[in-house]
Amino acid sequence: MAARPADELAPAAALFRGLADPTRLAILRRLADGELRVVDLTAALGLAQSTVSAHLACLRDCGLVTGRPQGRQMFYALARPELMDLLRAAEQLLAATGEAVALCPTYGCGAEDQR
């Protein structure tokens, strides 16, 4: 019996759901430059420690970020360099589509306010 397309695409959909949050994208963009601690990310992003920690936990659970303990500190880094290729491709796609994605009534900017 052949797998349904939805079943085959479920892991990809889960990946994109994991990347769908602006805070997680901001964290990944910062980690693209190298290892950082939670305190570094909170200072750079202007977010609460609990917020950054929760998003890092999500990214770590998805296998996108790793943590390296050093003493009492944890240094976070991208788990896969291919992730930056994906994000660069997304930025190119966004540049090519202009505002069409942002204006999408289902997923665009402000769509959550309408739900």
Disulfide bonds with the S-S distance in Angstrom:
none
